[in-house]
Amino acid sequence: MTDEDLNNIHNWMQQEIYKRTNYKFDDIFYCGELDSARSFRRKPAPGMIYEAIEKWDIDTKNSFMLGDSFRDSIAANAAGIKSILIGDFYLDQADYVFPS
């Protein structure tokens, strides 16, 4: 997938969220590097979370990261943020787990 393809998906997603809620995400972070690059930005490393914390002055003690992968929970916990996982997970894999 190209960066342009991903940007198109993000734009569509933002439009759909806005149509349904009158809200949209303030920002979207993504890492286009493969696991083999060992990038600090690629989850489970917390690099993108640290970027967001700095950019948006996020209060980590009162924040949550919502994810659908155990890697999301690892990254959130490494950055000092509580984690919520959606899917077939165990409570010990995140601070909160919901099936859907």
Backbone as JSON Lines, residues from 0, in Angstrom:
{"i":0,"aa":"M","n":[0.85,-1.17,0.0],"ca":[0.0,0.0,0.0],"c":[0.89,1.24,0.0]}
{"i":1,"aa":"T","n":[0.55,2.2,-0.79],"ca":[1.32,3.45,-0.84],"c":[0.85,4.39,0.26]}
{"i":2,"aa":"D","n":[1.65,5.41,0.55],"ca":[1.24,6.44,1.51],"c":[-0.05,7.12,1.04]}
{"i":3,"aa":"E","n":[-0.16,7.34,-0.27],"ca":[-1.37,7.96,-0.81],"c":[-2.6,7.08,-0.57]}
{"i":4,"aa":"D","n":[-2.46,5.78,-0.78],"ca":[-3.57,4.85,-0.51],"c":[-3.99,4.93,0.96]}
{"i":5,"aa":"L","n":[-3.01,4.92,1.84],"ca":[-3.32,4.98,3.27],"c":[-3.97,6.31,3.64]}
{"i":6,"aa":"N","n":[-3.48,7.39,3.07],"ca":[-4.09,8.7,3.33],"c":[-5.54,8.73,2.84]}
{"i":7,"aa":"N","n":[-5.81,8.1,1.72],"ca":[-7.2,8.02,1.23],"c":[-8.09,7.25,2.2]}
{"i":8,"aa":"I","n":[-7.56,6.17,2.74],"ca":[-8.32,5.4,3.74],"c":[-8.56,6.24,4.99]}
{"i":9,"aa":"H","n":[-7.53,6.93,5.45],"ca":[-7.69,7.79,6.63],"c":[-8.72,8.89,6.38]}
{"i":10,"aa":"N","n":[-8.68,9.5,5.21],"ca":[-9.65,10.55,4.87],"c":[-11.07,9.99,4.85]}
{"i":11,"aa":"W","n":[-11.26,8.83,4.24],"ca":[-12.57,8.21,4.22],"c":[-13.04,7.9,5.64]}
{"i":12,"aa":"M","n":[-12.15,7.34,6.45],"ca":[-12.48,7.0,7.83],"c":[-12.9,8.26,8.61]}
{"i":13,"aa":"Q","n":[-12.14,9.33,8.46],"ca":[-12.46,10.58,9.15],"c":[-13.84,11.11,8.71]}
{"i":14,"aa":"Q","n":[-14.12,11.05,7.42],"ca":[-15.42,11.51,6.91],"c":[-16.56,10.68,7.48]}
{"i":15,"aa":"E","n":[-16.39,9.37,7.52],"ca":[-17.43,8.49,8.06],"c":[-17.67,8.73,9.54]}
{"i":16,"aa":"I","n":[-16.58,8.87,10.29],"ca":[-16.71,9.14,11.73],"c":[-17.43,10.48,11.93]}
{"i":17,"aa":"Y","n":[-17.04,11.48,11.14],"ca":[-17.67,12.79,11.28],"c":[-19.16,12.75,10.93]}
{"i":18,"aa":"K","n":[-19.51,12.04,9.86],"ca":[-20.92,11.92,9.46],"c":[-21.76,11.32,10.58]}
{"i":19,"aa":"R","n":[-21.2,10.36,11.28],"ca":[-21.95,9.63,12.3],"c":[-21.93,10.29,13.67]}
{"i":20,"aa":"T","n":[-20.89,11.08,13.95],"ca":[-20.73,11.6,15.32],"c":[-20.52,13.11,15.41]}
{"i":21,"aa":"N","n":[-20.24,13.76,14.29],"ca":[-19.84,15.17,14.27],"c":[-18.49,15.41,14.94]}
{"i":22,"aa":"Y","n":[-17.71,14.36,15.07],"ca":[-16.35,14.44,15.6],"c":[-15.42,13.72,14.64]}
{"i":23,"aa":"K","n":[-14.13,14.01,14.76],"ca":[-13.12,13.27,14.03],"c":[-11.86,13.22,14.88]}
{"i":24,"aa":"F","n":[-10.94,12.37,14.48],"ca":[-9.68,12.27,15.2],"c":[-8.87,13.55,14.99]}
{"i":25,"aa":"D","n":[-8.17,13.99,16.04],"ca":[-7.29,15.15,15.92],"c":[-6.07,14.83,15.06]}
{"i":26,"aa":"D","n":[-5.67,13.58,15.07],"ca":[-4.45,13.2,14.37],"c":[-4.45,11.69,14.16]}
{"i":27,"aa":"I","n":[-3.7,11.24,13.21],"ca":[-3.5,9.82,12.96],"c":[-2.01,9.6,12.77]}
{"i":28,"aa":"F","n":[-1.45,8.7,13.55],"ca":[-0.03,8.36,13.43],"c":[0.07,6.95,12.85]}
{"i":29,"aa":"Y","n":[1.04,6.74,12.0],"ca":[1.29,5.4,11.48],"c":[2.76,5.25,11.17]}
{"i":30,"aa":"C","n":[3.19,4.01,11.18],"ca":[4.57,3.68,10.86],"c":[4.57,2.82,9.6]}
{"i":31,"aa":"G","n":[5.17,3.29,8.57],"ca":[5.2,2.56,7.31],"c":[6.39,1.61,7.18]}
{"i":32,"aa":"E","n":[7.19,1.54,8.23],"ca":[8.37,0.67,8.18],"c":[8.01,-0.77,8.56]}
{"i":33,"aa":"L","n":[8.72,-1.71,8.01],"ca":[8.51,-3.12,8.32],"c":[9.14,-3.47,9.66]}
{"i":34,"aa":"D","n":[8.71,-4.59,10.24],"ca":[9.29,-5.07,11.5],"c":[10.8,-5.2,11.4]}
{"i":35,"aa":"S","n":[11.29,-5.62,10.25],"ca":[12.72,-5.85,10.08],"c":[13.55,-4.57,10.23]}
{"i":36,"aa":"A","n":[12.93,-3.41,10.09],"ca":[13.64,-2.14,10.25],"c":[13.96,-1.84,11.7]}
{"i":37,"aa":"R","n":[13.26,-2.52,12.62],"ca":[13.45,-2.32,14.06],"c":[13.26,-0.85,14.45]}
{"i":38,"aa":"S","n":[12.29,-0.21,13.86],"ca":[12.01,1.19,14.11],"c":[11.42,1.38,15.5]}
{"i":39,"aa":"F","n":[11.84,2.45,16.18],"ca":[11.3,2.79,17.5],"c":[9.84,3.26,17.38]}
{"i":40,"aa":"R","n":[9.41,3.57,16.16],"ca":[8.03,4.01,15.93],"c":[7.07,2.84,15.75]}
{"i":41,"aa":"R","n":[7.57,1.68,15.42],"ca":[6.71,0.53,15.11],"c":[6.36,-0.22,16.39]}
{"i":42,"aa":"K","n":[5.05,-0.38,16.61],"ca":[4.61,-1.11,17.78],"c":[5.11,-2.55,17.73]}
{"i":43,"aa":"P","n":[5.54,-3.1,18.85],"ca":[5.21,-2.69,20.21],"c":[6.1,-1.61,20.81]}
{"i":44,"aa":"A","n":[7.03,-1.05,20.06],"ca":[7.81,0.09,20.57],"c":[6.88,1.3,20.71]}
{"i":45,"aa":"P","n":[7.12,2.16,21.68],"ca":[6.2,3.27,21.96],"c":[6.5,4.58,21.22]}
{"i":46,"aa":"G","n":[7.34,4.56,20.21],"ca":[7.78,5.8,19.56],"c":[6.66,6.71,19.09]}
{"i":47,"aa":"M","n":[5.65,6.15,18.4],"ca":[4.56,7.0,17.9],"c":[3.74,7.58,19.05]}
{"i":48,"aa":"I","n":[3.62,6.83,20.12],"ca":[2.88,7.34,21.28],"c":[3.64,8.52,21.89]}
{"i":49,"aa":"Y","n":[4.96,8.38,22.01],"ca":[5.77,9.5,22.52],"c":[5.64,10.72,21.62]}
{"i":50,"aa":"E","n":[5.6,10.53,20.31],"ca":[5.41,11.66,19.39],"c":[4.08,12.36,19.67]}
{"i":51,"aa":"A","n":[3.02,11.57,19.86],"ca":[1.7,12.14,20.13],"c":[1.68,12.85,21.48]}
{"i":52,"aa":"I","n":[2.33,12.26,22.48],"ca":[2.38,12.88,23.81],"c":[3.03,14.25,23.71]}
{"i":53,"aa":"E","n":[4.13,14.33,22.99],"ca":[4.83,15.6,22.85],"c":[4.02,16.6,22.02]}
{"i":54,"aa":"K","n":[3.48,16.16,20.9],"ca":[2.76,17.06,20.0],"c":[1.5,17.62,20.64]}
{"i":55,"aa":"W","n":[0.77,16.78,21.38],"ca":[-0.54,17.17,21.91],"c":[-0.54,17.41,23.41]}
{"i":56,"aa":"D","n":[0.65,17.39,24.03],"ca":[0.77,17.6,25.48],"c":[-0.21,16.68,26.23]}
{"i":57,"aa":"I","n":[-0.13,15.41,25.93],"ca":[-1.07,14.42,26.48],"c":[-0.7,14.09,27.92]}
{"i":58,"aa":"D","n":[-1.71,14.08,28.77],"ca":[-1.57,13.68,30.17],"c":[-1.64,12.15,30.21]}
{"i":59,"aa":"T","n":[-0.5,11.5,30.32],"ca":[-0.44,10.04,30.22],"c":[-1.18,9.35,31.36]}
{"i":60,"aa":"K","n":[-1.25,9.99,32.53],"ca":[-1.91,9.35,33.68],"c":[-3.42,9.27,33.49]}
{"i":61,"aa":"N","n":[-3.97,10.11,32.63],"ca":[-5.42,10.15,32.4],"c":[-5.78,9.81,30.97]}
{"i":62,"aa":"S","n":[-4.94,9.0,30.32],"ca":[-5.15,8.66,28.92],"c":[-5.23,7.15,28.73]}
{"i":63,"aa":"F","n":[-5.86,6.77,27.63],"ca":[-6.01,5.37,27.27],"c":[-5.63,5.19,25.82]}
{"i":64,"aa":"M","n":[-5.1,4.02,25.5],"ca":[-4.88,3.66,24.12],"c":[-5.79,2.49,23.81]}
{"i":65,"aa":"L","n":[-6.55,2.64,22.76],"ca":[-7.47,1.61,22.32],"c":[-6.82,0.85,21.18]}
{"i":66,"aa":"G","n":[-6.82,-0.47,21.26],"ca":[-6.19,-1.24,20.21],"c":[-6.85,-2.59,19.99]}
{"i":67,"aa":"D","n":[-6.4,-3.25,18.93],"ca":[-6.93,-4.58,18.61],"c":[-5.81,-5.61,18.5]}
{"i":68,"aa":"S","n":[-4.66,-5.27,19.07],"ca":[-3.5,-6.16,19.01],"c":[-2.76,-6.09,20.34]}
{"i":69,"aa":"F","n":[-2.22,-7.21,20.75],"ca":[-1.44,-7.23,21.98],"c":[-0.27,-6.25,21.89]}
{"i":70,"aa":"R","n":[0.24,-6.0,20.68],"ca":[1.32,-5.04,20.47],"c":[0.9,-3.63,20.87]}
{"i":71,"aa":"D","n":[-0.39,-3.31,20.68],"ca":[-0.91,-2.0,21.1],"c":[-0.81,-1.83,22.61]}
{"i":72,"aa":"S","n":[-1.16,-2.88,23.34],"ca":[-1.1,-2.86,24.79],"c":[0.33,-2.71,25.3]}
{"i":73,"aa":"I","n":[1.25,-3.43,24.69],"ca":[2.66,-3.33,25.08],"c":[3.17,-1.91,24.87]}
{"i":74,"aa":"A","n":[2.86,-1.33,23.73],"ca":[3.31,0.03,23.42],"c":[2.71,1.04,24.4]}
{"i":75,"aa":"A","n":[1.42,0.91,24.67],"ca":[0.76,1.83,25.6],"c":[1.39,1.74,26.98]}
{"i":76,"aa":"N","n":[1.57,0.53,27.48],"ca":[2.14,0.36,28.81],"c":[3.57,0.89,28.87]}
{"i":77,"aa":"A","n":[4.35,0.72,27.81],"ca":[5.72,1.24,27.77],"c":[5.74,2.76,27.84]}
{"i":78,"aa":"A","n":[4.69,3.4,27.32],"ca":[4.59,4.86,27.33],"c":[3.88,5.38,28.57]}
{"i":79,"aa":"G","n":[3.46,4.5,29.46],"ca":[2.8,4.93,30.69],"c":[1.34,5.25,30.52]}
{"i":80,"aa":"I","n":[0.71,4.65,29.52],"ca":[-0.71,4.88,29.23],"c":[-1.48,3.59,29.47]}
{"i":81,"aa":"K","n":[-2.67,3.71,30.01],"ca":[-3.52,2.52,30.2],"c":[-3.96,2.0,28.83]}
{"i":82,"aa":"S","n":[-4.14,0.68,28.76],"ca":[-4.5,0.08,27.48],"c":[-5.88,-0.57,27.53]}
{"i":83,"aa":"I","n":[-6.58,-0.46,26.41],"ca":[-7.86,-1.12,26.21],"c":[-7.72,-1.95,24.94]}
{"i":84,"aa":"L","n":[-8.0,-3.25,25.04],"ca":[-7.97,-4.1,23.86],"c":[-9.38,-4.55,23.52]}
{"i":85,"aa":"I","n":[-9.68,-4.52,22.23],"ca":[-10.96,-4.99,21.72],"c":[-10.71,-6.3,20.99]}
{"i":86,"aa":"G","n":[-11.35,-7.36,21.46],"ca":[-11.19,-8.65,20.79],"c":[-11.06,-9.77,21.8]}
{"i":87,"aa":"D","n":[-10.54,-10.87,21.34],"ca":[-10.43,-12.09,22.13],"c":[-9.11,-12.08,22.9]}
{"i":88,"aa":"F","n":[-9.06,-11.35,23.99],"ca":[-7.85,-11.21,24.8],"c":[-8.18,-11.53,26.25]}
{"i":89,"aa":"Y","n":[-7.13,-11.66,27.05],"ca":[-7.27,-11.87,28.49],"c":[-6.99,-10.57,29.21]}
{"i":90,"aa":"L","n":[-7.6,-10.39,30.35],"ca":[-7.43,-9.15,31.11],"c":[-5.98,-8.88,31.46]}
{"i":91,"aa":"D","n":[-5.18,-9.9,31.67],"ca":[-3.78,-9.65,32.02],"c":[-2.96,-9.16,30.82]}
{"i":92,"aa":"Q","n":[-3.55,-9.1,29.63],"ca":[-2.85,-8.6,28.45],"c":[-3.07,-7.1,28.25]}
{"i":93,"aa":"A","n":[-3.97,-6.51,29.02],"ca":[-4.26,-5.08,28.92],"c":[-4.94,-4.64,30.22]}
{"i":94,"aa":"D","n":[-5.06,-3.33,30.39],"ca":[-5.76,-2.83,31.59],"c":[-7.25,-3.14,31.52]}
{"i":95,"aa":"Y","n":[-7.8,-3.08,30.31],"ca":[-9.22,-3.38,30.09],"c":[-9.35,-4.16,28.79]}
{"i":96,"aa":"V","n":[-10.28,-5.1,28.76],"ca":[-10.52,-5.9,27.56],"c":[-12.03,-5.97,27.32]}
{"i":97,"aa":"F","n":[-12.43,-5.74,26.07],"ca":[-13.83,-5.83,25.68],"c":[-13.92,-6.7,24.42]}
{"i":98,"aa":"P","n":[-14.94,-7.56,24.35],"ca":[-15.02,-8.46,23.18],"c":[-15.32,-7.74,21.87]}
{"i":99,"aa":"S","n":[-16.06,-6.62,21.94],"ca":[-16.37,-5.89,20.71],"c":[-16.65,-4.43,21.03]}
